[in-house]
Amino acid sequence: MKVGSVHRRTIWPSADGQAVEVIDQTRLPHDFVTTRLETLDEAAHAIRAMLIRGAPLIGATAAYGMALALKADASDAGLDRAYDVLLATRPTAINLRWALDDVRALMAPLPPKDRAAAAWTRAAEICDEDVAINRSIGSHGLDLIRKAAARKPGKTVNILTHCNAGWLATVDWGTATAPIYLAHEAGIPIHVWVDETRPRNQGAGLTAWELNNHGVNHTVIVDNTGGHLMQHGQVDLCFVGTDRTTSEGDVCNKIGTYLKALAAKDNGVPFYVCLPSPTIDWTLKNGVKEVPIEERDGAEVSKVTGRTADGAIATVQVIPDGSPVVNYGFDVTPARLVTGLVTERGVASASKEGLLGLFPERR
């Protein structure tokens, strides 16, 4: 997608072939900064500190992290250490484990001298596959937007999204935003309600930044506004992403997604989850009971960072001294609240049979 008029991906090999470069998303939306990752530890830090984030991009970065690690130590011990270090960075997004399992399985049979180059090639393939998957998700989601547009000829289709499931969360296109970008390019009149998504404000800071750069009509709203808009007929569709989806259709996404799904259900608003197949955890059934929910630093809740009137970037505290904070990063939306799962193979019901209908090889 675009930054200004320039097409960008979120991760790309450096010109000298010795590192990968990423967009430092902790600096957005006020500063566009890229960062060079040369080592395993730097890749792990980028994931842990959320310089990069979003399940698909975490997986892609982990794959490159394995390749960088094997350049330094291609032994079996080095392979295992890289796997363990990267796996420990974030607990919720399943793409992390998927990418690490994929690379380790391919590297294990190879002689150590061949591993670094092979891992580098595989990481690049994972990135290209992610782009193709997201473009396909966009095509299937576009059909849903076209149907919504047909129900209100000549009027704008209003879409609500939560957090950032945009191209910044993937290698390109995004998951929940891919249908939006394709609809925009197809000339369908659309408008996106962008939840701010406290506490990290990834909707206000990232999704809005993306849509603004790409020229998509949008409005930032506080997280508690979505239900009101739905009550008054101002939301036609909800599109959100997911960090992990169970085999029976429960969806784990950024905290607050469950509340949006409840409001959508109460108001008859279709609620779709856009996901690449590596985000499906076929080993889990009950998301509420089985998905590990990341608890993050309370400072993300107690403090906010923004640009002051004089242009400086400042962090301020918004709660009283001494007040305790809990900061859950994700919640689980039960399958019964999900209208459909939009995958690269089509739209499935949020159920075991729905998913197996699109992925019969998993039976």
WOTALIN-V319775 format. One record per residue. OMEGA is omega in degrees with one decimal (NA if undefined). Layout:
omega = <OMEGA:OMEGA>
This chain:
omega = <-167.8:165.4:-166.5:177.6:-174.1:176.3:-179.3:159.1:-179.5:-179.2:-177.9:177.6:176.5:-177.3:-179.1:177.7:-176.9:-174.8:168.7:178.0:-179.3:171.6:177.5:-173.5:175.2:-179.3:178.1:6.8:-169.7:-180.0:174.8:-175.3:173.9:-175.9:-179.5:177.5:-175.5:-172.7:174.2:-176.7:178.4:176.5:178.9:178.3:-179.4:178.4:-175.0:-177.0:174.7:165.6:168.9:179.1:-170.5:-171.8:-178.6:-179.6:174.2:178.7:-179.7:179.7:177.2:178.2:176.7:176.1:175.5:-179.9:178.3:179.1:-176.4:172.9:-178.5:-177.8:-175.9:179.1:175.7:178.8:178.1:177.7:-179.2:-179.9:179.9:179.2:-175.9:-179.1:-177.1:-179.9:-176.7:-172.6:-178.7:-172.8:-166.2:-173.7:-175.6:179.6:178.0:-179.8:179.8:-178.5:180.0:177.1:-178.5:-177.5:-178.3:179.8:179.5:-176.1:-172.2:-178.3:-174.1:172.0:-176.3:-177.1:-177.2:-169.1:-175.2:-179.5:-179.3:178.9:178.0:178.5:-179.5:178.1:177.8:177.8:178.5:177.9:-179.7:177.9:179.5:178.8:-179.5:178.9:-177.1:176.4:179.1:173.3:179.2:180.0:179.9:176.9:177.5:177.6:178.8:178.6:177.9:179.8:176.8:178.4:179.9:179.6:179.1:-173.5:176.3:-178.8:-178.2:173.7:-179.4:-177.1:176.0:176.2:-175.5:-178.0:177.1:170.7:-177.0:-175.9:176.9:179.0:-178.8:173.6:174.8:177.9:-173.1:176.9:-179.9:-179.8:-177.7:175.9:-179.9:179.4:179.1:177.1:177.3:-179.8:178.8:177.5:176.7:179.3:-178.9:174.1:-175.7:168.3:-175.1:173.9:178.0:176.7:169.1:9.7:-175.2:176.4:-177.6:171.7:-178.2:-175.0:-173.3:-179.0:179.4:178.6:176.9:-175.5:178.6:179.6:-177.1:175.9:-179.3:-179.9:-176.3:176.3:177.5:178.6:174.1:-172.3:-175.1:-175.3:-171.8:-179.8:177.2:179.7:179.2:179.0:-175.8:173.2:-176.2:175.0:179.0:-177.4:166.8:173.1:175.4:176.5:179.5:174.4:176.9:177.2:-177.6:-179.1:-179.7:169.2:171.7:-171.1:174.3:-179.3:-177.0:-178.2:-177.4:179.8:-179.8:-179.7:177.0:179.4:176.6:179.4:179.4:179.6:-177.4:-175.9:177.2:179.2:178.9:-176.3:-175.8:176.0:-177.4:-173.8:169.2:-175.3:177.0:179.2:178.9:175.6:-175.7:-179.0:-176.2:177.3:-175.0:-175.2:-178.0:-176.2:-167.0:-177.0:177.0:-177.9:-178.1:170.4:-173.0:-177.7:179.7:179.2:177.1:178.3:-173.3:-177.2:173.5:179.7:178.9:-178.8:179.0:-177.0:-179.6:175.6:-179.9:174.2:-175.4:175.3:-178.5:177.8:-175.7:178.3:180.0:171.7:175.1:178.3:179.4:-177.4:166.9:-172.5:174.4:-175.4:-171.5:166.7:-177.4:175.1:-179.7:-176.0:-176.7:-179.1:-174.8:179.5:-179.5:176.2:-177.7:-178.0:177.4:180.0:179.9:-178.4:-178.9:167.9:-179.9:-177.1:177.3:-178.7:177.4:179.3:179.6:176.1:177.5:-177.4:-175.1:179.0:179.7:179.4:NA>
